[in-house]
Each structure stands twice: as structure tokens, then as C-alpha cells.
Amino acid sequence: MSVPILKQGPFLIATIQAALSDAELQAMQDELSERVGRHRTRGVVIDVGAMDVLDSYATRSLRVIADVLHLRGAKTVIVGVQPDVAFAMVRMGLNLQGLSTSLDLEGGLTLLSNGHRSS
Amino acid sequence: MTTTTTLSVRLESDILAARQHGREVAEQVGFSGSDLALIATAISEIARNIVVHAGGGAIMISELDGRTGIEIVARDDGPGILDIDLAMQDGYSTVASLGLGLPGARRLMDEFTIESQEGHGTTVAMRKWIRTQSARR
């Protein structure tokens, strides 16, 4: 398992460690989906701070994961998008609209604790 | 003298290797910050295009004369693209993807050309110039 998933209080935190392969992304999705059920988790933070590129494939993967977790009853917050990565995404025409985002882990957990809804 | 590195692209892990190498070359040329992310992302998109649609190919990365920029050429011998105009439209995809790969890469780079012939593969060539006064063409 290349993406460590930690339980923090009522939430799960998945920290993506650098460039992730497609298979690892898929494994992360399966693991999160299973653990959301096991822990009855209402919120998941995915930290992408170590990712140097969020291309169209990775963006779509994050969206799929958030959709799957939503169907499992959990809200997903993406945190840690780096400034250069954000700029490249916007230039390219990618966005994470419909997904909740926060600056960092702390912000993500606060967002989940407050029970804010995504846009 | 221009040095060109040719990287074989067949597996998904090659996408990672190609964009990492591209970032290194771009850094050597003198790109920084957000430009590095733009270049790495564009390489990621065209490399994935090869893996998904052609099954294999090569990416050539060169620094342009006098360190004025970077050139990336992606070449495959896949089935080719029937309708390039359609393939360059946002949201058009023949697989389950966002359909932003090629048009997105074009927006990230300064120059972008694509040539394809049915049954004879596809070649994408893209360039980005350094945006400093001394290096501006």
C-alpha cells in the first residue's frame, strides 16, 4: 500500500506520497471505500501536496474517488494543491469544481468538522 | 549544440519518467517555478496519449538553441487520429477520460503541432520559450 491512510478521530486522511501510479490510485480508492465502511467515516481528506503534476488523468481519478466515497456516505476534501500545480491546471482548463478543497490538512479537517457542504 | 534525449514510452511508469526527465531538462535550460509545472503537465498528457491510444512510442526532449526554450516531440506508430480537429476539441474522448489531454497540452505550451495519418501513427511537437528579456527571441 503506497498511500498511507490514517484514522484521525472520525475522519480518514490519505497522504499521496509523490507521483502515484494508476494502479496505486486505484488501490487507494478501494482501500478508502472499504475503510469508510469499516470505520463509518463521514469525511476523508486527500493530501496531494507531494504531487508535482495533476494532469487530466489524476484530476479525473480524484473526482471518481470523491464520487465513490460520496456514495459511501463520506465527504472528500482535497488539500495541498501546490501553487504551480494549480496554475498549470487552470491554464490547461482543469479544475476540481464540485469537490471541496482546502489549503492544507488542518484546513481540510476544519472543513469536515464544520460540516460545510461543497459547492 | 542541441542535445536530444529519446525516451521510450510504453508503460504507465514511462509517463512518470518522461515528465520527470522533461522537468530536469527544462530546469537546465533555465525554466523555473510555474513553467516547470506547465511543461511537466504537458509532457504527462502527450505521454499518456501514447500509452492509451498507441500502445507505445517515443518522446524526444531537446533544449533549443542557446537555451532559449525546450522542444518536446512525441512520436508513435499507433492507429493514428482520424479527425485531428475533433481530437483537439475540449471534452472529446474515445476512452473514458476528460478529453482534455491534447487541447490542454496545447494551452500549456507556446507552440503545438500535431500530424497524424490513419494507420501511420501520430507526431506531436511542442515548444516553450523562456520568458526572460535576455532569452526572448
Chai-1 contact restraints between the chains, C-beta under 6 A:
chainA,res_idxA,chainB,res_idxB,connection_type,confidence,min_distance_angstrom,max_distance_angstrom,comment,restraint_id
A,A19,B,L16,contact,1.0,0.0,6.0,A-B,restraint_1
A,S21,B,E12,contact,1.0,0.0,6.0,A-B,restraint_2
A,D22,B,E12,contact,1.0,0.0,6.0,A-B,restraint_3
A,V53,B,A40,contact,1.0,0.0,6.0,A-B,restraint_4
A,V53,B,T41,contact,1.0,0.0,6.0,A-B,restraint_5
A,V53,B,S44,contact,1.0,0.0,6.0,A-B,restraint_6
A,D55,B,T41,contact,1.0,0.0,6.0,A-B,restraint_7
A,D55,B,S44,contact,1.0,0.0,6.0,A-B,restraint_8
A,D55,B,E45,contact,1.0,0.0,6.0,A-B,restraint_9
A,S56,B,L98,contact,1.0,0.0,6.0,A-B,restraint_10
A,S56,B,L100,contact,1.0,0.0,6.0,A-B,restraint_11
A,S56,B,G101,contact,1.0,0.0,6.0,A-B,restraint_12
A,S56,B,G104,contact,1.0,0.0,6.0,A-B,restraint_13
A,Y57,B,R48,contact,1.0,0.0,6.0,A-B,restraint_14
A,R60,B,L98,contact,1.0,0.0,6.0,A-B,restraint_15
A,D84,B,G33,contact,1.0,0.0,6.0,A-B,restraint_16
A,D84,B,S34,contact,1.0,0.0,6.0,A-B,restraint_17
A,D84,B,A37,contact,1.0,0.0,6.0,A-B,restraint_18
A,V85,B,A37,contact,1.0,0.0,6.0,A-B,restraint_19
A,F87,B,S34,contact,1.0,0.0,6.0,A-B,restraint_20
A,A88,B,A37,contact,1.0,0.0,6.0,A-B,restraint_21
A,A88,B,L38,contact,1.0,0.0,6.0,A-B,restraint_22
A,A88,B,T41,contact,1.0,0.0,6.0,A-B,restraint_23
A,R91,B,R107,contact,1.0,0.0,6.0,A-B,restraint_24
A,R91,B,L108,contact,1.0,0.0,6.0,A-B,restraint_25
A,M92,B,G104,contact,1.0,0.0,6.0,A-B,restraint_26
A,M92,B,R107,contact,1.0,0.0,6.0,A-B,restraint_27
A,M92,B,L108,contact,1.0,0.0,6.0,A-B,restraint_28
A,G93,B,L100,contact,1.0,0.0,6.0,A-B,restraint_29
A,G93,B,G104,contact,1.0,0.0,6.0,A-B,restraint_30
